Amino acid sequence: MVYRPIAMDEEIRFSKKKFLVSKTDLKGNIIFINKNFCDVSGYSEDELIGVAHNIVRHPDMPRAIFYLIWKALLSGRAISGVIKNLAKSGKYYWVIADFEPKFDKNGKIVSLTAFRRATSQDVIDTIEELYEVMLSIEKKHGMEKSIAYLDGFLEEHGVTYDTFIAELIKPKGIIAKLLAAFKKLFG
């Protein structure tokens, strides 16, 4: 059994130049992490390899967001999100995560990779309010109603989930160039 820390209201901040990378199998078990992931999460590589990635899932995150992410990835589509993670210490850290399925030479999905970077306070403020409502709905009425709320929110704003997130997290300047280079390195 894997130890799950008790969440505390203390944030871990890290450099926007630091990219956290993880790779999982199709069941969500971690098969690779980089040093930055270990440094920020507080876990060692030995503690994480072979463990379900949801070890870093913060209880403030609506399950509906992960459902949407997994649905996209397993259909072969890349997707991004703003995620609140839980460190081993119980502290939290917000990331912008770009998730990508990896394919073998026959086009079969063989693994899933996530590239994470620090996010700005304005992104957190925007997404945190949405997540609080979704989580409240989820606790009272289930994940399906949480997804329905998100669909209504997106429709009201006249955007898809992908467009909403893309506009919210759009990297600028040097960060955009660093992210592209990092993805190429680990792609």
C-alpha positions in Angstrom: 0.0 0.0 0.0 1.3 3.5 -0.9 1.3 6.2 1.7 -1.0 9.1 0.8 -0.2 12.3 2.6 -2.8 14.5 4.3 -3.3 17.7 2.2 -2.2 20.9 3.8 -2.8 24.5 2.6 0.8 25.3 1.7 1.9 25.8 -1.8 5.2 24.7 -3.4 6.4 27.2 -6.0 9.0 26.3 -8.6 10.7 28.0 -11.6 8.8 28.3 -14.9 12.0 27.1 -16.5 11.7 23.7 -14.7 9.8 21.0 -16.6 8.4 18.0 -14.7 8.1 14.9 -16.9 6.4 11.6 -16.3 5.5 8.7 -18.4 3.0 6.0 -17.6 1.8 2.7 -19.0 -1.9 2.5 -20.2 -3.0 1.6 -16.7 -1.6 4.8 -15.2 1.4 3.2 -13.6 4.6 5.4 -13.6 7.4 4.0 -15.8 9.5 7.2 -16.0 10.0 10.4 -14.1 12.6 13.1 -14.4 14.6 14.6 -11.6 12.5 17.8 -11.6 9.4 15.7 -10.9 11.1 14.1 -7.9 12.4 17.5 -6.6 9.0 19.2 -6.7 6.8 16.2 -5.6 9.2 15.2 -2.8 9.2 11.5 -3.9 12.2 9.6 -5.0 12.3 7.7 -8.2 12.3 4.4 -6.3 9.1 5.5 -4.5 7.3 6.3 -7.8 8.3 3.8 -10.5 5.5 1.2 -10.8 3.1 3.2 -8.7 -0.2 4.6 -10.0 0.2 8.2 -11.0 -2.7 9.3 -9.0 -0.4 9.2 -6.0 0.1 12.9 -6.7 -3.6 13.7 -7.2 -4.8 16.4 -4.9 -8.2 15.9 -3.3 -9.3 19.4 -4.6 -9.2 18.1 -8.2 -12.5 17.0 -9.7 -12.4 13.5 -11.0 -14.2 14.7 -14.1 -11.1 16.5 -15.3 -9.1 13.3 -15.2 -11.9 11.4 -16.9 -11.8 13.9 -19.8 -8.0 13.7 -20.0 -7.9 9.8 -20.0 -10.7 9.7 -22.6 -8.8 12.0 -24.9 -5.5 10.2 -24.4 -6.9 6.7 -24.9 -8.5 7.9 -28.1 -5.1 8.9 -29.3 -5.4 12.6 -28.8 -3.1 15.0 -26.9 -4.7 17.2 -24.3 -3.7 19.9 -21.8 -4.9 20.8 -18.4 -4.3 22.8 -15.3 -3.7 20.4 -12.4 -3.3 20.8 -8.7 -0.9 18.1 -7.4 -0.2 16.8 -4.0 3.4 16.5 -2.9 4.7 13.8 -0.5 4.9 16.5 2.2 1.1 17.2 1.9 1.8 20.6 0.3 0.4 21.3 -3.2 1.7 22.6 -6.5 -0.1 23.8 -9.6 1.0 22.8 -13.0 0.1 23.3 -16.6 0.2 19.7 -18.0 0.5 18.7 -21.6 -0.5 15.1 -22.0 0.5 13.0 -25.1 -0.1 9.4 -26.1 3.0 7.7 -27.5 2.5 5.2 -30.3 4.5 2.2 -31.6 5.3 1.7 -35.3 1.9 0.1 -35.9 0.0 3.1 -34.4 -0.9 1.4 -31.2 -0.7 3.5 -28.0 2.0 2.2 -25.8 2.5 4.9 -23.1 1.3 8.3 -22.0 3.7 11.2 -21.4 3.0 14.4 -19.4 5.1 17.6 -19.6 4.4 19.9 -16.7 5.4 23.5 -16.0 4.6 26.0 -13.3 1.6 28.2 -13.9 0.8 31.8 -13.1 -1.5 33.0 -10.4 -4.1 34.4 -12.9 -4.4 30.9 -14.5 -4.8 29.4 -11.0 -7.4 32.0 -10.0 -9.5 31.3 -13.1 -9.4 27.5 -13.0 -9.6 27.1 -9.2 -13.1 28.7 -9.1 -14.3 26.4 -11.8 -12.8 23.3 -10.1 -14.4 24.3 -6.7 -17.9 24.3 -8.3 -17.2 21.1 -10.2 -15.9 19.3 -7.1 -18.9 20.4 -5.0 -21.3 19.1 -7.7 -19.3 15.9 -7.9 -19.5 15.3 -4.2 -23.3 15.8 -4.1 -24.4 14.4 -7.5 -21.5 12.4 -9.0 -19.0 12.8 -11.8 -21.6 12.9 -14.6 -23.2 16.0 -13.2 -19.8 17.6 -12.8 -19.1 17.0 -16.5 -22.5 18.3 -17.4 -21.7 21.5 -15.5 -18.3 21.8 -17.3 -20.1 21.3 -20.6 -22.6 24.1 -19.7 -19.8 26.4 -18.6 -17.9 25.9 -21.9 -21.1 26.3 -24.0 -21.9 29.6 -22.1 -18.4 30.8 -23.0 -18.7 29.6 -26.6 -15.6 27.4 -26.5 -14.5 23.8 -26.4 -12.5 22.4 -23.4 -9.4 22.4 -25.6 -9.8 26.0 -26.7 -10.6 27.2 -23.2 -7.4 25.6 -21.8 -5.3 26.6 -24.7 -6.2 30.3 -24.3 -5.8 30.1 -20.5 -2.3 28.5 -20.6 -0.8 29.7 -23.8 3.0 29.9 -23.2 4.7 33.1 -24.3 8.2 34.1 -25.2 11.1 32.1 -23.9 8.8 29.6 -22.1 7.1 28.6 -25.4 10.6 28.0 -26.9 11.8 26.0 -23.9 8.6 23.9 -23.8 9.0 23.0 -27.5 12.6 22.1 -27.1 11.9 20.0 -24.0 9.1 18.1 -25.8 11.4 17.4 -28.7 14.0 16.0 -26.3 11.6 13.6 -24.6 9.3 13.1 -27.5 
